[in-house]
Amino acid sequence: MFEFIRTHQRLMQFFLLLLILPSFVLVGVSQYEKRGSNDGVASVDGRTITQQEWEAAQRRQIDQARAMMGPRFDQKLFETPEAKQEVLDGLVAERAISAEVARSHLAVGNASLAKAIQEQTGLRKPDGSFDLDAYKAFLTSQGLTAQAFEQRIGYQMAVQQLAESVQATAFAPRSVAGRLSDINDQQREVQELLFPIANYASQVKVTDDMIKAYYDKNATLFQVPEQIKAEYVVFNADTVEKQVSVSDAEIADAYNKNKARFATPEKRSASHILITVPKDAKPADDAAAKAKAQAILAEVQKNPNEFAKIAKAQSQDPGSAELGGDLGVVEKGLFDKPVEDAIYKLKEGEVSGLVRSSFGYHIVKVTKVVPSTEKTLEEAKPEIVADLKKTKLSNKYSELAEIFSNTVYEQSDSLKPVADKLGLTIQTVEGLTRTPNPALGNAPVNNDKFLKAIFSQDAIANKRNTEAVEVAPSTLVAGRVVEFKPAAKRPLAEVADQIRQRVTQEEELRLARQAGEAKLAALKASGDAAGFGDVKVLSRTMTTDPGINHAAALAVLKADVSKLPAYIGVELPGQGYGIYRIGKVTMPAKPDQDRRKQEADSIARAIGNAETHGYIEALKKKAKAKLNVKAADLGTRSE
């Protein structure tokens, strides 16, 4: 299945969009009436959303994200109360919208439905025709029937129509869009006057009292959290694999019992020319059709290499004529028996005589024959070994995992018994804290569940083994405390140099700001430009570095320019203080009209999203959406 997903990413994206409601329904949908009964986590339009449905939706979201994100997938992001709440909000919104779709009798025509499916690039052949085989493979990979999939698409298209009809009512007033575009286009000529902190270094004298005062005032900055040095053992699939082997006898037995699995049946590709005969045709009409087919057959026999050209011109089969009569790879049971029999009697390149079926007269040509093949035992061996190992590993893992869990619990004063029994290595780690330590990265012991176990009262006070903790699929960890360090404040002597550096920078910045603010007040009174640097031009649409501190550039663009020149002062952490003189405000001679149109469209979309949000809120009230907070088990998250 995953190979299919990787090779049909565009189609999978389409499918996932059909499974997940459009993003607009997930925005702001948690404000609905709450009640305390126990009949499900929520109810919409009189229908209950059960705990099981909610959990299934969470699993679907995780599976879909894993398929789309691949190695970038992080399951922790989907296990937070906020993520679970979002899934529940989505279910409530979906039910409210479904109720409205049903009330409004919204539906999608068969033609539109077929077009939506056929337009997907993952379902088209290189020549642009619909790839039925790819469609069947896609449905199989998702465990769906064509009817179920098409019903789902039809529903989602109806929902989309509903959303688009609401969004279509939104528009951006020209005056608003124009004003915002004007602000984006506005260019400001600015000059800079800096007061670097380095200029004030000689004036700063940091005393021991200042260091002590900073240390006492900012105690939390120097707090060292509780830390544990621990021993631990890891039990995973690698451990089990060392104890699993497959014998040659088992391989041979599996091969002999499943020979059909290692055989590839013969594949035949064929083309045909059809002259149709209606079921109620009169004998004269049948004879005329046969005569026409005989004439075409004679032409084919005379020019067998022109079969495709003749089929395109003469065949009355609308499905294959345009393709030169090509039927693709033939599967048994798809054609009338006389046609199928003819296909399987001919050799590659041979043309049949006239073949009568319930549709009319056929001329059949076998275009390609791929003989059946069968893998030898040696060829099939890697696949058989992998399958046998997989089965054995699954059974053995369950057996050994139970031994691992029982041993670390029953012989809780040491990890050596379980290590000796299962051939594990006892490892040591330092610097464990109650929350994952970035320095330890993805180590199995740097996991929330394990940290909770190792920091338990029993593990710390009695130095007992933790229980076996599952930190990842098929990965168990158990540990025991070797050394526990309680939370403590770092000694002043240890951090004095660090504090001296911080206090020095703060004092330098204070002096720079003090001098800068005094100069700023004088400049506002005089309008003087002396001492400032070169003129630089800033705008919100600039794509190049203006050569001014980013925070200062933002302040310049926000400054009041109703009176010029305008002056603003900006504190630049770690650098000093800057004064900025805005001398001129201009507009470009030729505004970018394409960008302005994009901005107007963006504003319209934003307004449309707001309209849609309001519409969904109304639908929730109409459907009497209610949330059972207790059943939803949302923890302490505020509503």
Order of alpha helices (4+ residues) and beta strands (2+ residues): alpha-alpha-beta-beta-beta-alpha-alpha-alpha-alpha-alpha-alpha-beta-alpha-beta-beta-alpha-alpha-beta-beta-alpha-alpha-beta-alpha-beta-beta-beta-alpha-alpha-beta-alpha-alpha-beta-beta-beta-alpha-beta-alpha-beta-beta-alpha-beta-alpha
